[in-house]
Amino acid sequence: MAKNRRQSHPKMGGQHTTTVTAGEIVIKAIRDLACVTKFVPSFITNSRSGKKILKFFEIPAGLKVKAGAEGECQMIYIYTTDREKTKATILENWPA
């Protein structure tokens, strides 16, 4: 099982500060982008497979990202003014 880590950043919102490994990759990629005003990690859930998961959903405030690997999955809500730049940055940092 993946090692969960607590995150802390001025742009981080919500009460769920523990992230899975895949969520940590997403947060490290976007946390210093000027177009990102806030990000909120959600609950950690089990995934049915051990495969890497990265899915993007558009929401009014920006993006909802589903990131997972090693049997764990997490939604991260990203408040951004530039969805395309945020998505491209995440994809650049996502391991193949």
Backbone as numpy.savetxt, mean C-alpha at the origin, in Angstrom:
# Nx Ny Nz CAx CAy CAz Cx Cy Cz
5.28 -17.14 7.40 4.44 -15.96 7.40 5.33 -14.72 7.40
4.86 -13.69 6.74 5.63 -12.45 6.62 5.78 -11.76 7.96
6.87 -11.07 8.10 7.12 -10.31 9.33 6.40 -8.97 9.22
5.50 -8.71 10.14 4.75 -7.46 10.13 5.56 -6.36 10.80
5.45 -5.16 10.26 6.19 -4.03 10.80 5.26 -2.86 11.04
5.53 -2.12 12.08 4.77 -0.90 12.36 5.41 0.24 11.59
4.57 1.04 10.98 5.03 2.17 10.19 4.68 3.47 10.91
5.46 4.48 10.68 5.17 5.80 11.22 5.62 6.83 10.19
4.72 7.75 9.86 5.04 8.78 8.89 4.01 9.90 9.05
4.40 11.15 8.85 3.45 12.25 8.99 2.22 12.15 8.08
2.36 11.52 6.92 1.24 11.39 6.00 0.36 10.18 6.31
0.74 9.38 7.29 0.00 8.16 7.59 -1.21 8.47 8.45
-2.35 7.93 8.03 -3.58 8.12 8.78 -4.13 6.78 9.24
-5.17 6.83 10.04 -5.81 5.61 10.51 -5.13 5.05 11.75
-5.68 3.94 12.22 -5.17 3.33 13.44 -4.42 2.03 13.19
-4.43 1.53 11.96 -3.76 0.28 11.64 -2.37 0.59 11.12
-1.40 0.62 12.01 -0.05 1.02 11.61 0.83 -0.17 11.27
0.33 -1.37 11.44 1.11 -2.56 11.10 0.88 -2.88 9.63
1.96 -3.14 8.90 1.84 -3.47 7.49 2.49 -4.81 7.20
2.00 -5.47 6.16 2.64 -6.69 5.68 3.81 -6.28 4.79
4.63 -7.24 4.43 5.81 -6.95 3.63 5.44 -6.26 2.31
4.42 -6.75 1.64 4.00 -6.15 0.37 3.47 -4.73 0.58
2.76 -4.50 1.67 2.27 -3.16 1.99 3.40 -2.20 2.28
4.44 -2.70 2.91 5.60 -1.87 3.21 6.28 -1.40 1.92
6.33 -2.25 0.91 6.92 -1.87 -0.38 6.12 -0.71 -0.99
4.80 -0.81 -0.94 3.94 0.24 -1.50 4.13 1.55 -0.73
4.13 1.47 0.58 4.25 2.68 1.41 5.61 3.35 1.22
6.67 2.57 1.17 8.00 3.16 0.96 8.09 3.85 -0.40
7.38 3.32 -1.39 7.42 3.90 -2.73 6.70 5.24 -2.80
5.60 5.39 -2.05 4.76 6.58 -2.23 4.86 7.62 -1.13
5.45 7.28 -0.01 5.36 8.18 1.15 6.00 9.55 0.95
6.99 9.66 0.07 7.65 10.95 -0.13 7.21 11.66 -1.41
6.22 11.11 -2.11 5.72 11.78 -3.31 4.95 13.04 -2.91
5.19 14.12 -3.62 4.49 15.38 -3.31 3.00 15.30 -3.60
2.61 14.49 -4.57 1.19 14.38 -4.93 0.39 13.54 -3.93
1.06 12.79 -3.08 0.37 11.98 -2.07 0.22 12.82 -0.81
-1.04 13.02 -0.40 -1.30 13.83 0.79 -1.47 12.97 2.04
-1.92 11.72 1.85 -2.15 10.84 2.99 -2.28 9.41 2.49
-1.90 8.44 3.35 -2.16 7.04 3.05 -2.61 6.34 4.32
-3.51 5.38 4.15 -4.11 4.69 5.30 -4.08 3.18 5.05
-3.23 2.45 5.78 -3.27 0.99 5.65 -4.48 0.43 6.38
-5.08 -0.59 5.81 -6.27 -1.20 6.38 -5.90 -2.51 7.07
-6.93 -3.28 7.40 -6.73 -4.56 8.08 -5.86 -5.51 7.27
-5.18 -6.40 7.96 -4.41 -7.46 7.32 -5.30 -8.70 7.26
-5.36 -9.30 6.08 -6.15 -10.51 5.91 -5.27 -11.62 5.32
-5.75 -12.83 5.41 -5.05 -13.95 4.79 -5.42 -14.00 3.32
-4.44 -14.31 2.48 -4.75 -14.52 1.07 -4.78 -16.02 0.81
-5.50 -16.40 -0.18 -5.68 -17.83 -0.44 -4.48 -18.46 -1.12
-3.63 -17.64 -1.66 -2.43 -18.18 -2.29 -1.21 -17.43 -1.78
-0.07 -17.97 -1.98 1.15 -17.31 -1.57 1.71 -16.41 -2.65
0.96 -16.21 -3.73 1.43 -15.40 -4.85 1.42 -13.91 -4.50
2.24 -13.16 -5.22 2.26 -11.71 -5.06 1.00 -11.12 -5.68
0.41 -10.18 -4.97 -0.83 -9.54 -5.42 -0.61 -8.02 -5.44
-0.96 -7.39 -6.52 -0.94 -5.93 -6.60 -2.07 -5.51 -7.53
-3.12 -4.93 -6.95 -4.27 -4.48 -7.73 -4.59 -3.04 -7.36
-5.02 -2.29 -8.35 -5.35 -0.88 -8.17 -6.84 -0.65 -8.41
-7.46 0.15 -7.56 -8.86 0.53 -7.71 -8.93 2.04 -7.55
-9.63 2.71 -8.48 -9.79 4.16 -8.36 -10.90 4.47 -7.38
-10.64 5.41 -6.49 -11.62 5.91 -5.54 -11.65 7.43 -5.69
-12.68 8.11 -5.22 -12.75 9.57 -5.40 -11.52 10.33 -4.88
-10.93 9.87 -3.80 -9.79 10.58 -3.21 -8.46 10.18 -3.83
-8.43 9.14 -4.65 -7.16 8.70 -5.23 -7.19 7.24 -5.62
-6.47 6.40 -4.85 -6.36 4.98 -5.17 -6.55 4.11 -3.94
-7.11 2.93 -4.18 -7.13 1.87 -3.18 -6.26 0.77 -3.78
-5.23 0.36 -3.04 -4.28 -0.63 -3.54 -4.38 -1.89 -2.68
-4.52 -3.01 -3.35 -4.51 -4.31 -2.68 -3.13 -4.90 -2.91
-2.37 -5.08 -1.84 -1.01 -5.60 -1.94 -0.88 -6.82 -1.04
-0.27 -7.86 -1.57 -0.12 -9.06 -0.75 0.97 -9.97 -1.27
1.43 -10.83 -0.39 2.43 -11.85 -0.70 2.55 -12.74 0.53
3.09 -13.91 0.33 3.40 -14.83 1.43 2.17 -15.13 2.30
0.99 -15.21 1.69 -0.21 -15.58 2.41 -0.90 -14.46 3.16
-0.43 -13.23 3.01 -1.06 -12.08 3.69 -1.41 -11.02 2.66
-2.46 -10.27 2.95 -2.94 -9.26 2.03 -3.40 -8.04 2.81
-3.27 -6.86 2.21 -3.66 -5.63 2.89 -4.10 -4.59 1.87
-5.16 -3.87 2.20 -5.61 -2.74 1.40 -4.94 -1.48 1.93
-4.52 -0.62 1.03 -3.93 0.67 1.42 -4.67 1.75 0.63
-5.25 2.69 1.35 -5.96 3.80 0.73 -4.98 4.96 0.58
-4.83 5.44 -0.65 -3.86 6.48 -0.94 -4.60 7.73 -1.44
-4.45 8.82 -0.72 -5.03 10.09 -1.10 -4.00 10.82 -1.95
-4.30 11.01 -3.22 -3.33 11.58 -4.15 -4.01 12.52 -5.14
-3.25 13.48 -5.61 -3.75 14.39 -6.63 -3.38 13.91 -8.03
-2.50 12.93 -8.13 -2.05 12.40 -9.43 -2.03 10.88 -9.38
-3.15 10.26 -9.75 -3.26 8.80 -9.70 -2.23 8.10 -10.56
-2.02 8.60 -11.77 -1.11 7.93 -12.71 0.33 7.93 -12.21
0.78 9.05 -11.69 2.16 9.14 -11.17 2.32 8.23 -9.96
1.33 8.19 -9.09 1.38 7.34 -7.90 1.42 5.88 -8.30
0.57 5.49 -9.23 0.53 4.10 -9.70 1.85 3.71 -10.36
2.39 4.59 -11.21 3.65 4.31 -11.90 4.79 4.15 -10.89
4.82 4.96 -9.86 5.87 4.86 -8.84 5.78 3.53 -8.09
4.58 3.11 -7.78 4.40 1.83 -7.09 4.88 0.69 -7.99
4.51 0.72 -9.27 4.90 -0.34 -10.19 6.41 -0.39 -10.40
7.06 0.77 -10.39 8.52 0.82 -10.54 9.23 0.15 -9.37
8.65 0.25 -8.19 9.27 -0.29 -6.98 8.81 -1.70 -6.63
7.80 -2.21 -7.32 7.25 -3.53 -7.04 8.20 -4.59 -7.60
8.60 -5.58 -6.78 9.51 -6.62 -7.27 8.83 -7.51 -8.31
9.58 -7.88 -9.31 9.03 -8.71 -10.40 8.72 -10.12 -9.96
